[in-house]
């Protein structure tokens, strides 16, 4: 059933309350910007939001931004059978589950709100996106720790190549609330968790071409390693296989000392082409399962900026290494036939 | 196209620690439904669940039970397959509905020590079998482990990996138990799939693991494949957060048949999703009738959640392993608790009362999850 289709990035969007311009993420800050007020009704209207949790609402907003960016919002229903959803998130329903069990323990199960039930299922974000935006193809919820964002992009590319969908909305999101704060502080949180969402739209090159879509790049070179391994050697090997020289490296969260050591060692040991690095956690804080998707959005923004002055540019994305997890990496580069260097 | 086989398997259910004792229990009609062993019954109307018996009476519930069962099943499946994890490119794909959210509940209510990295299964599995490659935790509700199998098959066919360790696990959470109980008018004591007297679903728990790889590899190292994976259909109803939708389920079944290049008339057994809820059973029965047509009255149907409870994300692979045992042993487990069919299921050959001797060449395993995620697996028997 493989189509051996090329898969391209045709849109992106974010929901980052307090940050109006996603382009600002191209500049590293001294400290994360202040989180702003989240008003989902402003973008989505009020209908259907009442019992949705914060992570779900953030994700819906990011998806809508991406669909608008890709010129797809109005035709979503037409492509329903061939459009699917992949979501990366770890903490979305943790607070719901904790409140529910506390309600039961303080009384009885019949004290629960029936509206909480669907939110107790870990895939509520992915299914809610599918319902709202009419996505009846492949639907996947990935809760894979700090590499989950890049893992989601990898599995999404595979799903399109396997003919499971022609288009996938790939989302990364984490919420921020007191319960999650307590859980992460217990685990040694280095910086505040960011309530934010990002969405990347992937589709077959053929479909993108047929509708005259703008293409922002293609994904390749996925590689995953467990914690504590010689990640820098593995990174080099992966880059050699892809025969790519990245100009920008979106690095894993450097607030974590393991990541800091990895990046420093790699850059010291392999003094090849000067490599610009960018740590999104400096602007956004702890992104956890959303990190890899935000990296992909920023990669597209950076490549757009380069394209405006006639340049291309390969971007290396590496995330993970936090909360005891391993590392994942992936490249964003030109689609086949794109002659920019 | 490469022939994909299952080369090792293992499962843990409320009626057996292992596929052999579980299948023997299924064929004997043994139910795992019991009064709560360690939950505080005064908080609930429902008083029964299908719990894995791994705690001392009166003992304190430990965190990480689903993880422990997962580790056991993965190690056992690997052992049966004779596979070395150094042999080829390997990925682990774990399907779960609830991950370690039960451990989160224990942290929140009893202050049990819990680290956020324990919510997914990468570290535990890497430690358990000394594995250095990628581990993916897929939280796709009650279809999760069938989705994991489908993704794994795609990855091998595309040449991304050579071998997949595919597994599923879930342990009962009080948030899910409570929300199901919230909807009960009369609390169920067992799951009664497709029966007019069905009351609702009851949570179960357990784990299951299979090894998926090309048939040639298994033969080359002198091991015996257990079954052929013909195909996996996957989609999403995109209809409702909890209620199933017939056209979505029909499309998923047809996707599976198309990928497997088979007609429904070739299928001998359907391991139904059969959750005993008001909505699932009529929807599933009508979908089977629509897809199978006249063959719907001949295909055997078995719904083992009557004995295992709803094992959540593990339920797809629990059905897969049961189907393989049924093929190998020539015996289809009964749907206990079923006697009078709902109108939608009239005319279907639901195995009831006792296990049925049968020659099963081709089996279909249904799994549907909250949010309308559907995954249908098709297996073919391999002669010994």
Interface residues (C-beta under 8 A of the other chain):
Chain A: X1 X2 X80 X81 X84 X85 X90 X91 X93 X94 X96 X97 X98 X100 X101 X102 X103 X104 X105 X107 X108 X109 X110 X112 X114 X116 X117 X118 X120 X121 X122 X123 X124 X126 X127 X128 X130 X131 X134 X135 X136 X137 X138 X139 X140 X141 X142 X143 X144 X145 X151 X155 X158 X159 X161 X162 X164 X179 X183 X184 X186 X187 X224 X225 X226 X227 X229 X323 X324 X325 X326 X328
Chain B: X40 X42 X43 X44 X45 X46 X96 X97 X98 X99 X101 X104 X105 X107 X108 X109 X114 X115 X116 X117 X119 X120 X122 X123 X126 X131 X132 X133 X134 X135 X136 X137 X138 X139 X140 X141 X147 X151 X154 X155 X157 X158 X160 X173 X174 X175 X176 X177 X178 X179 X180 X181 X182 X183 X234 X235 X236 X237 X238 X239 X240 X241 X242 X248 X251 X259 X369 X370 X371 X372 X373
